[in-house]
């Protein structure tokens, strides 16, 4: 119930300046793990650089014979950030996030991002984030610990014209305690490429393809995974 009240309060605050609201609706599918997911992200940023968002994620079923009624809530995330413009080309964005998940416990996250418009139509963004898991779980030594991580990301963005934007994204997660990813290591990597097309001032659909090396164990073998995301941003 507390989660519902918090979500209602945040959405009410975001809706105060409704003309600046945006809704990001996205669906994704992982080809090897055969999992579907839907994500809804409502965000707002004021003219003074302060912004906030609420994100709701649903795991859709991928089992034969099941439909939308088997979709299950996975997690909810709330974020607050502040954009500080150092000069005409560099912006610094500190942020804090709270994530409530169904099975993994809750997370507190603190990040710092820098955006650098280093050339006309080109931009390089970098972000480092510390993610603290509040609930303890058993590590590889069967001891209770917090499975916290650091997450480092880079984006290279290119505006082709006034309608089309493209990007490459690299993500690196590193576990800070004795926990492991499926490859029995402490590191997780992603490579993503995406593009968006601005239809008008309201709709901006996008597509992203991601490659996740050594993502899961399938048929007793370590396997790479591919992820396809399709969605649209709706500006109000």
N, C-alpha and C positions, 0 to 999 in steps of 0.2 A: 504494500500500500504506500509506503514511504517513497518507493521508486516512482509510482504513478503521480504522486503529488509533486515530486521534484521535476519530472518530465513536463507536467502541466505548467508549472511555474516558469520553467525555462522557455517553453514554447510561447507562453504569453508574453514574456519579456522580448523575445525575438520578434514577435508579431507587432510590437509597438510601432516600428517603422516598417510597415508591410511592403512598401515599395522597394526595400533593399533586401528582401528575403530571396533565398534561392533554395530549391529542392533538387537534390541529386538522387536520382533513382537508377539503381544498377543491378543487373543480374550477372551471375558468373557460373562457369562450369569448369571443373578440373577433369581432364580427360582420363588420367590414370586412376585417381582415387574415385572417379565417377560421382562427384558431389556437386550439387547445385547450391547456390546461395543467393539471397536477395538482400540488398542494402538500401536503406532510405536515410538520407542525410539532409537535415534542415539546418541552414546556417544564415547568419546575418552579421554584417560588419558595419559599424557606424563610421561616420566621416572622420572621427578622431582616431581611427585605427584600432579601436577595441572591437573584438568580435567574439561570437559564441556559436556553438553548434550542438545539435542533438542527433545521434546516429542510432538507428535501430536495424539489427541484422537478424535474418531468418534463414535457418538451414532447411532447404527444401528436400523432399525425399528423392532418392534416385533408385529406389527398389521397384522391381517390376510389379505392375498391378496397383500401385499406390498413386494417389493424386495430391492435389493441393491441400486437401484436408489433413494430410500427414505432415505438413510443414510445421516446424517448431521454432520458437524464439531461441536465439543463440546468445546475443549480448546487446547491451545498450551502453553507449558512450557519450559523455558530455565533455565539451572542450571550451576553454576560454583562452584567447590570445590577444597580443598587442603588436601591431605593426609600427615600427619606428624607422622612419626614413632618414638614413644617414646623409645621403646626398641624392643626386639625380639618378644614380645607377645602383645604389646599394640599399637594401632594406633588411632590418633585423626583426625577427619575429619570435619572442619568447612565448611559451604556451604551457598550460597545465591541462591534464585530462583525468577523468575518472571513468573507469570501465567496469561495468557489472556484467559478469558472465554466468551462464547457467551451470557449467560443470567445472570450470577452472578457478573459480573464486574471483575476487575483485582486484583491480589493478589501479595504482596511482602512477601517473606518468608526468614527467617534466621534460620539456624539450626546448631547443634553441635552433632556429633556422635563419639562414642568410640567403638572400636573393640578390643576384648580381646581373644586371643587364649590361653585359660586357661589349655588345655590338648591336647595331640595328637589327631587329627581328630575332636576336639570340639572347637567351638568358640561362644562367647556371644557378641552380638552387642546391643548397646543402643543409642537412638537418641531422642533429644528434639528439637522441632521446633516451632517458633512463626510465625503465618500466619496472616498478616494484610490485610484486605479487603479494597480496596481503595474507592469503591463506597458505599455510605450510603444507607441503606434500613430501613424500619419501623420494630421496635422490637415489643415485646409482649405488650408494652404500647403505641404503635402507634407513637413512637418517632423515628426520624431519627438517626441512629447510624451505626458504623462500626461493622459488624458481624465477628469479628476476633476471632481466636482460638489458643490454644496451642495443639500440637500433640506430643504425647509421644509413642515410640515404642521400643519393645524388640524383638530380634531374637536369638533363640538358634539353632545353626547350627551343623550338624554332617556329616562328610564325611565317607560314608560307605566303599568306595574304591576309586580308581583313576578315576572312571567313574560316580559314583552315589553320589549325595549330597542331604541331606534332611534338613528341618528346620521347626521350629514352630515360628510363629510371633504373638505378641499381640500388638494391637493398641488401644490407648485411646485419644480421642479428647475432649477438654473442651472449651465451649464457654466463652468468657471473658466479654460479655455484656448481655443485657436482650433479648437473643434469645434462642430458644428451638429446640430440636430435636423432632421427631414424638412422643416420649414417654413423652413429655412436661418437659423434664429435660435438664440439661446443659452438660451431658456426653454422649459420643458415644463410643461403644466398638466393636472390631473385634477380632476373633480368626482364624488364618490361618495356614494350614499345607501344605507343598509343597515338591516336589522332582524334581531333574533334572538328565538327563543322557547325558554324553558327548560321542557322537558318534565318533567324531574325533576332530581335532583342529579347525574345522570350525563350526560345528553344535552342539548345546546343547539344545535339547527340554526339556520342563518342564511342570508340571501340578500343580495347587494349588486349594485347597478347602477351602472356608472361611465360617464361621458362624458369622452372624451379629444379635445379640439379639435386639428385640424391634425396628426393622429397619423401619417399615412403618405401616400405618393404611390401612387395607384392609377389605372391607365389614364392616366398622365401628368398627373393632377390631384391637388392636395392635398386630402385627405379626412379628415373626422372619424371617430373610431372609438367604438364602444360595447362595453362589457365586462360580462358577466354572471358572477357568482360564486355558487356554491351549495356549502354544506358543513355541517359540524357539529363542535362541540367536544365531546370525550369526556373526562370527568373520572374519575380512578381513585381 
